[in-house]
Amino acid sequence: MARIFVDLLSLTGKKGGMETYARELYTQLGRLAPEHEYIGYFSKEGWELDRSWFPGEGIASGISGENRFAWAWGELRCGRAAAAAGADLLHSPMTLGPAKTKMPAVISMHDMLYWSHPQYMSTPMYTLPVKVMERLAARNASRILTISEVSRQAIVRYLKVSADNIDLVPLAGTPLQGVDRTRASVDGPMILATGNRRPHKNWPSLIKSLPLIDPEVRPRVVVTGSHGDDPLLEVVAETGMQDWVELRSWVDTDEMRELYSTATALAMPSFADGFSLPALEAMMAGLPVMISDIPVYREVVGDVALFIDPNDLGSIAKAMTTAATDPERMLDLTRRGYERAELFSWEKTAKGTLESFERALRDGNG
C-alpha cells in the first residue's frame, strides 16, 4: 500500500480535457487499487466542485487555480504539502507539477504546445514561465506519463528527458448517455464544434470556409465553449455568416446531448494537439468526425474520419459539403467509429498509470 498525494491545484472546472482525465482516472484507480491511500490537494475552486469522484481524503489548499501567480506559488509548496501528509508518491495529473519533492513524483504531461507551437498560445507572456515550470517539473519527476506518441517525442525533444522515463498511456472517452443518433440532421445538416477559443483550435477557418459552400447544401455551424465576449463574433460578421453560425458558451449535459443527437458531424480543425478527447467521445456516441490530418489525430481516430488540411479553407469546405450531402458515408463513419472507440477505455488508462506509479516507487526519486 502507498500514500499517493495528488496535485489538483489546476482543477477549477474550466480546464476541459485535463480535468476529465483527472476525474476519470481517479474514479478508476479507486476501483482498481483500493489498497492505496489517495490524498487530493485541491485548489480553492476545485474544493467547491463535486469531489465525490475522488477516492480518498481531500485537502483544501486555499490556493486559486485561476490566479496564475497564486497557483505557481502553490506548485512550489506542493512538495512540502506532500511531505507533511506523509506521502510515498506525488502525482501531478494536469501537465505541471512541483520542481522539488522528497518522494518520487510522477507527472502527466499532456502536450508540449508551448514549445512546439508557441505562436498559437493565447497568452504569450506566460510562454516562458510555463516552459520553465515544465522543464523543472520534468527534471524532478521519477517518471513522466503522456497520452500520445506525438507528445512523447516532443517531451524527449524539448525537455531532454530519456524516452525510458516516459510511459505512454492513452486517454479514453466518457460516453454521453441518451444520445439519439436517429435524429441526426433532423433540422438540416449541422456541424458541431466544441472547445475553448485558444488559437490552435482554428475555429476562424471553420467559419471562413462556409462562404465557399453552395448555400443549397451549406450546413449550419454551432460552436460551443466560449467565455465572455466571443472573439468569433467578429469572424462571423466579417464573413456575413450570421444566418449560418451559432456561437454558444459552455453548455450543460442536456444541451450537449441534444447537439450530439442532431449534429451531422463534429469538426476538429486544430493545428496541433496532445490527443483529442472530443473526437473520441463523438465516435463513442456515433457522431462522425471531421478532423485535421495531423499525426496526433491519426493516433486517436485511425482512418475513421473526414480528414482536412487545417491550413486550406477549400479542404474544410469540401469536408463539410461531404458531411452535408453523403449520408451513406456518414453512416459508415458512425459504424466504424463505434469500433474504433472500443480500443480505448479508462480502465486501460488506470492500469497503465498504476504501472507507472509502481516503477516510480520501485526506482525512487528520479
TORKOL-4160 file (C-alpha; in steps of 0.2 Angstrom, whole numbers, padded with zeros to 4 digits, m for minus):
366
<pt num="1" X="0000" Y="0000" Z="0000"/>
<pt num="2" X="0006" Y="0018" Z="m0004"/>
<pt num="3" X="0000" Y="0035" Z="0001"/>
<pt num="4" X="m0002" Y="0044" Z="m0016"/>
<pt num="5" X="m0003" Y="0063" Z="m0015"/>
<pt num="6" X="m0012" Y="0070" Z="m0030"/>
<pt num="7" X="m0008" Y="0088" Z="m0035"/>
<pt num="8" X="m0025" Y="0096" Z="m0040"/>
<pt num="9" X="m0021" Y="0114" Z="m0039"/>
<pt num="10" X="m0025" Y="0116" Z="m0058"/>
<pt num="11" X="m0043" Y="0109" Z="m0055"/>
<pt num="12" X="m0055" Y="0124" Z="m0057"/>
<pt num="13" X="m0070" Y="0117" Z="m0068"/>
<pt num="14" X="m0063" Y="0126" Z="m0083"/>
<pt num="15" X="m0049" Y="0116" Z="m0089"/>
<pt num="16" X="m0058" Y="0104" Z="m0101"/>
<pt num="17" X="m0050" Y="0088" Z="m0106"/>
<pt num="18" X="m0036" Y="0088" Z="m0092"/>
<pt num="19" X="m0050" Y="0089" Z="m0079"/>
<pt num="20" X="m0060" Y="0075" Z="m0087"/>
<pt num="21" X="m0043" Y="0065" Z="m0087"/>
<pt num="22" X="m0041" Y="0068" Z="m0068"/>
<pt num="23" X="m0059" Y="0063" Z="m0063"/>
<pt num="24" X="m0060" Y="0048" Z="m0074"/>
<pt num="25" X="m0043" Y="0042" Z="m0069"/>
<pt num="26" X="m0045" Y="0043" Z="m0051"/>
<pt num="27" X="m0063" Y="0035" Z="m0052"/>
<pt num="28" X="m0055" Y="0020" Z="m0060"/>
<pt num="29" X="m0040" Y="0020" Z="m0048"/>
<pt num="30" X="m0051" Y="0020" Z="m0033"/>
<pt num="31" X="m0060" Y="0004" Z="m0040"/>
<pt num="32" X="m0044" Y="m0005" Z="m0047"/>
<pt num="33" X="m0032" Y="m0001" Z="m0032"/>
<pt num="34" X="m0042" Y="0002" Z="m0017"/>
<pt num="35" X="m0027" Y="m0003" Z="m0006"/>
<pt num="36" X="m0018" Y="0013" Z="m0009"/>
<pt num="37" X="m0022" Y="0029" Z="0001"/>
<pt num="38" X="m0026" Y="0044" Z="m0010"/>
<pt num="39" X="m0024" Y="0062" Z="m0004"/>
<pt num="40" X="m0031" Y="0076" Z="m0015"/>
<pt num="41" X="m0023" Y="0093" Z="m0014"/>
<pt num="42" X="m0037" Y="0104" Z="m0021"/>
<pt num="43" X="m0037" Y="0122" Z="m0027"/>
<pt num="44" X="m0049" Y="0134" Z="m0020"/>
<pt num="45" X="m0061" Y="0132" Z="m0035"/>
<pt num="46" X="m0059" Y="0113" Z="m0035"/>
<pt num="47" X="m0064" Y="0112" Z="m0017"/>
<pt num="48" X="m0080" Y="0120" Z="m0021"/>
<pt num="49" X="m0084" Y="0107" Z="m0035"/>
<pt num="50" X="m0091" Y="0090" Z="m0034"/>
<pt num="51" X="m0077" Y="0079" Z="m0026"/>
<pt num="52" X="m0087" Y="0063" Z="m0025"/>
<pt num="53" X="m0076" Y="0055" Z="m0039"/>
<pt num="54" X="m0060" Y="0057" Z="m0029"/>
<pt num="55" X="m0057" Y="0040" Z="m0019"/>
<pt num="56" X="m0049" Y="0047" Z="m0004"/>
<pt num="57" X="m0047" Y="0062" Z="0008"/>
<pt num="58" X="m0046" Y="0080" Z="0002"/>
<pt num="59" X="m0035" Y="0094" Z="0007"/>
<pt num="60" X="m0041" Y="0112" Z="0004"/>
<pt num="61" X="m0026" Y="0122" Z="m0001"/>
<pt num="62" X="m0035" Y="0138" Z="m0002"/>
<pt num="63" X="m0024" Y="0142" Z="m0017"/>
<pt num="64" X="m0033" Y="0149" Z="m0033"/>
<pt num="65" X="m0030" Y="0139" Z="m0048"/>
<pt num="66" X="m0037" Y="0153" Z="m0059"/>
<pt num="67" X="m0024" Y="0166" Z="m0052"/>
<pt num="68" X="m0009" Y="0161" Z="m0061"/>
<pt num="69" X="0003" Y="0169" Z="m0049"/>
<pt num="70" X="m0005" Y="0161" Z="m0033"/>
<pt num="71" X="m0006" Y="0144" Z="m0042"/>
<pt num="72" X="0013" Y="0145" Z="m0047"/>
<pt num="73" X="0017" Y="0149" Z="m0029"/>
<pt num="74" X="0006" Y="0134" Z="m0024"/>
<pt num="75" X="0016" Y="0122" Z="m0035"/>
<pt num="76" X="0032" Y="0127" Z="m0027"/>
<pt num="77" X="0024" Y="0122" Z="m0010"/>
<pt num="78" X="0016" Y="0107" Z="m0016"/>
<pt num="79" X="0031" Y="0096" Z="m0012"/>
<pt num="80" X="0031" Y="0102" Z="0006"/>
<pt num="81" X="0012" Y="0098" Z="0007"/>
<pt num="82" X="0015" Y="0081" Z="0001"/>
<pt num="83" X="0029" Y="0078" Z="0013"/>
<pt num="84" X="0018" Y="0085" Z="0028"/>
<pt num="85" X="0005" Y="0072" Z="0023"/>
<pt num="86" X="0017" Y="0058" Z="0024"/>
<pt num="87" X="0016" Y="0054" Z="0005"/>
<pt num="88" X="0025" Y="0040" Z="m0003"/>
<pt num="89" X="0022" Y="0046" Z="m0021"/>
<pt num="90" X="0016" Y="0063" Z="m0028"/>
<pt num="91" X="0006" Y="0063" Z="m0044"/>
<pt num="92" X="0003" Y="0079" Z="m0054"/>
<pt num="93" X="m0011" Y="0074" Z="m0067"/>
<pt num="94" X="m0013" Y="0091" Z="m0076"/>
<pt num="95" X="0004" Y="0094" Z="m0085"/>
<pt num="96" X="0013" Y="0105" Z="m0072"/>
<pt num="97" X="0020" Y="0100" Z="m0055"/>
<pt num="98" X="0032" Y="0104" Z="m0041"/>
<pt num="99" X="0050" Y="0107" Z="m0045"/>
<pt num="100" X="0056" Y="0098" Z="m0030"/>
<pt num="101" X="0049" Y="0084" Z="m0019"/>
<pt num="102" X="0057" Y="0072" Z="m0006"/>
<pt num="103" X="0047" Y="0057" Z="m0013"/>
<pt num="104" X="0046" Y="0050" Z="m0030"/>
<pt num="105" X="0035" Y="0060" Z="m0042"/>
<pt num="106" X="0025" Y="0056" Z="m0057"/>
<pt num="107" X="0019" Y="0070" Z="m0069"/>
<pt num="108" X="0006" Y="0068" Z="m0083"/>
<pt num="109" X="0011" Y="0079" Z="m0097"/>
<pt num="110" X="m0002" Y="0081" Z="m0110"/>
<pt num="111" X="0006" Y="0091" Z="m0123"/>
<pt num="112" X="0021" Y="0102" Z="m0127"/>
<pt num="113" X="0012" Y="0116" Z="m0136"/>
<pt num="114" X="0021" Y="0130" Z="m0128"/>
<pt num="115" X="0037" Y="0123" Z="m0135"/>
<pt num="116" X="0031" Y="0116" Z="m0152"/>
<pt num="117" X="0018" Y="0129" Z="m0157"/>
<pt num="118" X="0021" Y="0145" Z="m0146"/>
<pt num="119" X="0013" Y="0155" Z="m0160"/>
<pt num="120" X="m0004" Y="0148" Z="m0155"/>
<pt num="121" X="m0004" Y="0151" Z="m0137"/>
<pt num="122" X="m0016" Y="0164" Z="m0132"/>
<pt num="123" X="m0006" Y="0172" Z="m0118"/>
<pt num="124" X="0012" Y="0174" Z="m0125"/>
<pt num="125" X="0018" Y="0182" Z="m0109"/>
<pt num="126" X="0016" Y="0166" Z="m0100"/>
<pt num="127" X="0025" Y="0156" Z="m0113"/>
<pt num="128" X="0042" Y="0157" Z="m0104"/>
<pt num="129" X="0036" Y="0154" Z="m0086"/>
<pt num="130" X="0026" Y="0139" Z="m0092"/>
<pt num="131" X="0041" Y="0132" Z="m0101"/>
<pt num="132" X="0052" Y="0135" Z="m0086"/>
<pt num="133" X="0040" Y="0126" Z="m0074"/>
<pt num="134" X="0038" Y="0111" Z="m0086"/>
<pt num="135" X="0057" Y="0109" Z="m0088"/>
<pt num="136" X="0059" Y="0110" Z="m0069"/>
<pt num="137" X="0044" Y="0098" Z="m0065"/>
<pt num="138" X="0051" Y="0085" Z="m0078"/>
<pt num="139" X="0068" Y="0086" Z="m0071"/>
<pt num="140" X="0061" Y="0082" Z="m0054"/>
<pt num="141" X="0050" Y="0068" Z="m0060"/>
<pt num="142" X="0054" Y="0050" Z="m0057"/>
<pt num="143" X="0043" Y="0046" Z="m0072"/>
<pt num="144" X="0033" Y="0055" Z="m0085"/>
<pt num="145" X="0016" Y="0050" Z="m0091"/>
<pt num="146" X="0010" Y="0056" Z="m0108"/>
<pt num="147" X="m0005" Y="0052" Z="m0119"/>
<pt num="148" X="0001" Y="0051" Z="m0137"/>
<pt num="149" X="0017" Y="0046" Z="m0146"/>
<pt num="150" X="0017" Y="0064" Z="m0153"/>
<pt num="151" X="0018" Y="0071" Z="m0136"/>
<pt num="152" X="0031" Y="0058" Z="m0130"/>
<pt num="153" X="0043" Y="0063" Z="m0144"/>
<pt num="154" X="0040" Y="0081" Z="m0140"/>
<pt num="155" X="0045" Y="0078" Z="m0122"/>
<pt num="156" X="0060" Y="0070" Z="m0127"/>
<pt num="157" X="0065" Y="0083" Z="m0139"/>
<pt num="158" X="0061" Y="0099" Z="m0129"/>
<pt num="159" X="0064" Y="0093" Z="m0111"/>
<pt num="160" X="0078" Y="0082" Z="m0115"/>
<pt num="161" X="0070" Y="0068" Z="m0105"/>
<pt num="162" X="0076" Y="0050" Z="m0108"/>
<pt num="163" X="0062" Y="0040" Z="m0118"/>
<pt num="164" X="0065" Y="0026" Z="m0105"/>
<pt num="165" X="0057" Y="0038" Z="m0091"/>
<pt num="166" X="0041" Y="0041" Z="m0101"/>
<pt num="167" X="0026" Y="0030" Z="m0100"/>
<pt num="168" X="0014" Y="0031" Z="m0115"/>
<pt num="169" X="m0004" Y="0029" Z="m0108"/>
<pt num="170" X="m0018" Y="0035" Z="m0120"/>
<pt num="171" X="m0034" Y="0043" Z="m0114"/>
<pt num="172" X="m0051" Y="0036" Z="m0116"/>
<pt num="173" X="m0068" Y="0043" Z="m0119"/>
<pt num="174" X="m0083" Y="0046" Z="m0107"/>
<pt num="175" X="m0099" Y="0041" Z="m0116"/>
<pt num="176" X="m0113" Y="0054" Z="m0116"/>
<pt num="177" X="m0129" Y="0044" Z="m0111"/>
<pt num="178" X="m0145" Y="0046" Z="m0120"/>
<pt num="179" X="m0139" Y="0052" Z="m0137"/>
<pt num="180" X="m0151" Y="0048" Z="m0151"/>
<pt num="181" X="m0142" Y="0047" Z="m0167"/>
<pt num="182" X="m0159" Y="0043" Z="m0177"/>
<pt num="183" X="m0162" Y="0062" Z="m0175"/>
<pt num="184" X="m0146" Y="0067" Z="m0185"/>
<pt num="185" X="m0148" Y="0082" Z="m0196"/>
<pt num="186" X="m0166" Y="0082" Z="m0192"/>
<pt num="187" X="m0167" Y="0101" Z="m0195"/>
<pt num="188" X="m0154" Y="0100" Z="m0209"/>
<pt num="189" X="m0135" Y="0097" Z="m0209"/>
<pt num="190" X="m0126" Y="0104" Z="m0194"/>
<pt num="191" X="m0108" Y="0104" Z="m0190"/>
<pt num="192" X="m0104" Y="0104" Z="m0171"/>
<pt num="193" X="m0088" Y="0112" Z="m0164"/>
<pt num="194" X="m0084" Y="0111" Z="m0146"/>
<pt num="195" X="m0070" Y="0119" Z="m0136"/>
<pt num="196" X="m0061" Y="0135" Z="m0130"/>
<pt num="197" X="m0056" Y="0149" Z="m0141"/>
<pt num="198" X="m0037" Y="0146" Z="m0140"/>
<pt num="199" X="m0029" Y="0150" Z="m0157"/>
<pt num="200" X="m0023" Y="0132" Z="m0160"/>
<pt num="201" X="m0041" Y="0126" Z="m0161"/>
<pt num="202" X="m0043" Y="0136" Z="m0178"/>
<pt num="203" X="m0061" Y="0140" Z="m0176"/>
<pt num="204" X="m0060" Y="0155" Z="m0188"/>
<pt num="205" X="m0055" Y="0144" Z="m0203"/>
<pt num="206" X="m0071" Y="0134" Z="m0200"/>
<pt num="207" X="m0082" Y="0149" Z="m0201"/>
<pt num="208" X="m0072" Y="0157" Z="m0216"/>
<pt num="209" X="m0074" Y="0141" Z="m0226"/>
<pt num="210" X="m0093" Y="0142" Z="m0226"/>
<pt num="211" X="m0095" Y="0155" Z="m0240"/>
<pt num="212" X="m0086" Y="0143" Z="m0251"/>
<pt num="213" X="m0100" Y="0131" Z="m0250"/>
<pt num="214" X="m0116" Y="0132" Z="m0261"/>
<pt num="215" X="m0130" Y="0139" Z="m0250"/>
<pt num="216" X="m0141" Y="0125" Z="m0256"/>
<pt num="217" X="m0131" Y="0112" Z="m0246"/>
<pt num="218" X="m0122" Y="0123" Z="m0234"/>
<pt num="219" X="m0123" Y="0116" Z="m0216"/>
<pt num="220" X="m0126" Y="0126" Z="m0201"/>
<pt num="221" X="m0112" Y="0128" Z="m0189"/>
<pt num="222" X="m0114" Y="0128" Z="m0170"/>
<pt num="223" X="m0098" Y="0132" Z="m0159"/>
<pt num="224" X="m0099" Y="0130" Z="m0140"/>
<pt num="225" X="m0087" Y="0133" Z="m0127"/>
<pt num="226" X="m0084" Y="0152" Z="m0126"/>
<pt num="227" X="m0081" Y="0163" Z="m0110"/>
<pt num="228" X="m0087" Y="0181" Z="m0110"/>
<pt num="229" X="m0085" Y="0191" Z="m0126"/>
<pt num="230" X="m0083" Y="0178" Z="m0140"/>
<pt num="231" X="m0069" Y="0183" Z="m0152"/>
<pt num="232" X="m0078" Y="0173" Z="m0166"/>
<pt num="233" X="m0092" Y="0186" Z="m0167"/>
<pt num="234" X="m0080" Y="0197" Z="m0177"/>
<pt num="235" X="m0076" Y="0182" Z="m0189"/>
<pt num="236" X="m0095" Y="0179" Z="m0191"/>
<pt num="237" X="m0098" Y="0197" Z="m0195"/>
<pt num="238" X="m0083" Y="0198" Z="m0207"/>
<pt num="239" X="m0089" Y="0183" Z="m0217"/>
<pt num="240" X="m0108" Y="0188" Z="m0217"/>
<pt num="241" X="m0112" Y="0171" Z="m0210"/>
<pt num="242" X="m0124" Y="0177" Z="m0196"/>
<pt num="243" X="m0138" Y="0166" Z="m0203"/>
<pt num="244" X="m0127" Y="0150" Z="m0203"/>
<pt num="245" X="m0117" Y="0151" Z="m0187"/>
<pt num="246" X="m0122" Y="0150" Z="m0169"/>
<pt num="247" X="m0110" Y="0154" Z="m0155"/>
<pt num="248" X="m0114" Y="0147" Z="m0138"/>
<pt num="249" X="m0105" Y="0147" Z="m0122"/>
<pt num="250" X="m0102" Y="0132" Z="m0111"/>
<pt num="251" X="m0117" Y="0120" Z="m0112"/>
<pt num="252" X="m0124" Y="0109" Z="m0099"/>
<pt num="253" X="m0126" Y="0090" Z="m0102"/>
<pt num="254" X="m0144" Y="0091" Z="m0108"/>
<pt num="255" X="m0139" Y="0104" Z="m0121"/>
<pt num="256" X="m0124" Y="0093" Z="m0127"/>
<pt num="257" X="m0134" Y="0078" Z="m0128"/>
<pt num="258" X="m0146" Y="0087" Z="m0140"/>
<pt num="259" X="m0132" Y="0093" Z="m0150"/>
<pt num="260" X="m0124" Y="0076" Z="m0151"/>
<pt num="261" X="m0141" Y="0069" Z="m0157"/>
<pt num="262" X="m0144" Y="0082" Z="m0170"/>
<pt num="263" X="m0127" Y="0086" Z="m0177"/>
<pt num="264" X="m0121" Y="0079" Z="m0194"/>
<pt num="265" X="m0103" Y="0079" Z="m0189"/>
<pt num="266" X="m0091" Y="0085" Z="m0176"/>
<pt num="267" X="m0077" Y="0097" Z="m0183"/>
<pt num="268" X="m0059" Y="0097" Z="m0176"/>
<pt num="269" X="m0049" Y="0109" Z="m0187"/>
<pt num="270" X="m0035" Y="0111" Z="m0175"/>
<pt num="271" X="m0017" Y="0115" Z="m0180"/>
<pt num="272" X="m0010" Y="0105" Z="m0165"/>
<pt num="273" X="m0015" Y="0095" Z="m0150"/>
<pt num="274" X="m0009" Y="0082" Z="m0137"/>
<pt num="275" X="m0024" Y="0070" Z="m0140"/>
<pt num="276" X="m0042" Y="0073" Z="m0144"/>
<pt num="277" X="m0055" Y="0068" Z="m0131"/>
<pt num="278" X="m0069" Y="0077" Z="m0141"/>
<pt num="279" X="m0066" Y="0066" Z="m0156"/>
<pt num="280" X="m0065" Y="0050" Z="m0146"/>
<pt num="281" X="m0081" Y="0054" Z="m0137"/>
<pt num="282" X="m0090" Y="0059" Z="m0153"/>
<pt num="283" X="m0086" Y="0042" Z="m0160"/>
<pt num="284" X="m0092" Y="0034" Z="m0144"/>
<pt num="285" X="m0109" Y="0042" Z="m0147"/>
<pt num="286" X="m0110" Y="0038" Z="m0165"/>
<pt num="287" X="m0106" Y="0056" Z="m0171"/>
<pt num="288" X="m0094" Y="0056" Z="m0186"/>
<pt num="289" X="m0079" Y="0066" Z="m0185"/>
<pt num="290" X="m0071" Y="0079" Z="m0197"/>
<pt num="291" X="m0054" Y="0082" Z="m0191"/>
<pt num="292" X="m0037" Y="0089" Z="m0196"/>
<pt num="293" X="m0025" Y="0077" Z="m0204"/>
<pt num="294" X="m0011" Y="0078" Z="m0192"/>
<pt num="295" X="m0001" Y="0064" Z="m0184"/>
<pt num="296" X="m0008" Y="0065" Z="m0166"/>
<pt num="297" X="m0026" Y="0064" Z="m0173"/>
<pt num="298" X="m0022" Y="0049" Z="m0183"/>
<pt num="299" X="m0016" Y="0041" Z="m0167"/>
<pt num="300" X="m0034" Y="0043" Z="m0160"/>
<pt num="301" X="m0046" Y="0041" Z="m0175"/>
<pt num="302" X="m0035" Y="0030" Z="m0186"/>
<pt num="303" X="m0043" Y="0032" Z="m0203"/>
<pt num="304" X="m0061" Y="0034" Z="m0197"/>
<pt num="305" X="m0064" Y="0052" Z="m0201"/>
<pt num="306" X="m0066" Y="0065" Z="m0214"/>
<pt num="307" X="m0049" Y="0072" Z="m0215"/>
<pt num="308" X="m0045" Y="0090" Z="m0218"/>
<pt num="309" X="m0030" Y="0102" Z="m0221"/>
<pt num="310" X="m0032" Y="0115" Z="m0207"/>
<pt num="311" X="m0022" Y="0127" Z="m0217"/>
<pt num="312" X="m0034" Y="0126" Z="m0233"/>
<pt num="313" X="m0051" Y="0133" Z="m0232"/>
<pt num="314" X="m0056" Y="0124" Z="m0248"/>
<pt num="315" X="m0052" Y="0107" Z="m0239"/>
<pt num="316" X="m0063" Y="0112" Z="m0224"/>
<pt num="317" X="m0077" Y="0117" Z="m0236"/>
<pt num="318" X="m0075" Y="0101" Z="m0246"/>
<pt num="319" X="m0077" Y="0090" Z="m0230"/>
<pt num="320" X="m0092" Y="0100" Z="m0224"/>
<pt num="321" X="m0100" Y="0098" Z="m0241"/>
<pt num="322" X="m0097" Y="0079" Z="m0240"/>
<pt num="323" X="m0104" Y="0078" Z="m0222"/>
<pt num="324" X="m0120" Y="0088" Z="m0228"/>
<pt num="325" X="m0123" Y="0078" Z="m0244"/>
<pt num="326" X="m0117" Y="0060" Z="m0242"/>
<pt num="327" X="m0127" Y="0051" Z="m0229"/>
<pt num="328" X="m0120" Y="0034" Z="m0233"/>
<pt num="329" X="m0103" Y="0040" Z="m0230"/>
<pt num="330" X="m0108" Y="0047" Z="m0213"/>
<pt num="331" X="m0117" Y="0031" Z="m0208"/>
<pt num="332" X="m0101" Y="0021" Z="m0212"/>
<pt num="333" X="m0091" Y="0033" Z="m0201"/>
<pt num="334" X="m0103" Y="0031" Z="m0187"/>
<pt num="335" X="m0102" Y="0012" Z="m0188"/>
<pt num="336" X="m0083" Y="0011" Z="m0189"/>
<pt num="337" X="m0082" Y="0025" Z="m0176"/>
<pt num="338" X="m0090" Y="0014" Z="m0163"/>
<pt num="339" X="m0077" Y="0000" Z="m0167"/>
<pt num="340" X="m0063" Y="0012" Z="m0166"/>
<pt num="341" X="m0068" Y="0019" Z="m0149"/>
<pt num="342" X="m0069" Y="0002" Z="m0141"/>
<pt num="343" X="m0050" Y="0001" Z="m0142"/>
<pt num="344" X="m0049" Y="0015" Z="m0128"/>
<pt num="345" X="m0055" Y="0013" Z="m0110"/>
<pt num="346" X="m0052" Y="0022" Z="m0094"/>
<pt num="347" X="m0048" Y="0005" Z="m0086"/>
<pt num="348" X="m0034" Y="0003" Z="m0098"/>
<pt num="349" X="m0028" Y="0021" Z="m0094"/>
<pt num="350" X="m0029" Y="0017" Z="m0075"/>
<pt num="351" X="m0019" Y="0001" Z="m0077"/>
<pt num="352" X="m0005" Y="0009" Z="m0086"/>
<pt num="353" X="m0005" Y="0023" Z="m0074"/>
<pt num="354" X="m0003" Y="0011" Z="m0059"/>
<pt num="355" X="0011" Y="0003" Z="m0068"/>
<pt num="356" X="0020" Y="0019" Z="m0069"/>
<pt num="357" X="0017" Y="0023" Z="m0051"/>
<pt num="358" X="0025" Y="0006" Z="m0047"/>
<pt num="359" X="0040" Y="0009" Z="m0057"/>
<pt num="360" X="0042" Y="0026" Z="m0048"/>
<pt num="361" X="0040" Y="0019" Z="m0031"/>
<pt num="362" X="0052" Y="0005" Z="m0035"/>
<pt num="363" X="0066" Y="0016" Z="m0043"/>
<pt num="364" X="0064" Y="0030" Z="m0030"/>
<pt num="365" X="0066" Y="0049" Z="m0034"/>
<pt num="366" X="0072" Y="0052" Z="m0051"/>
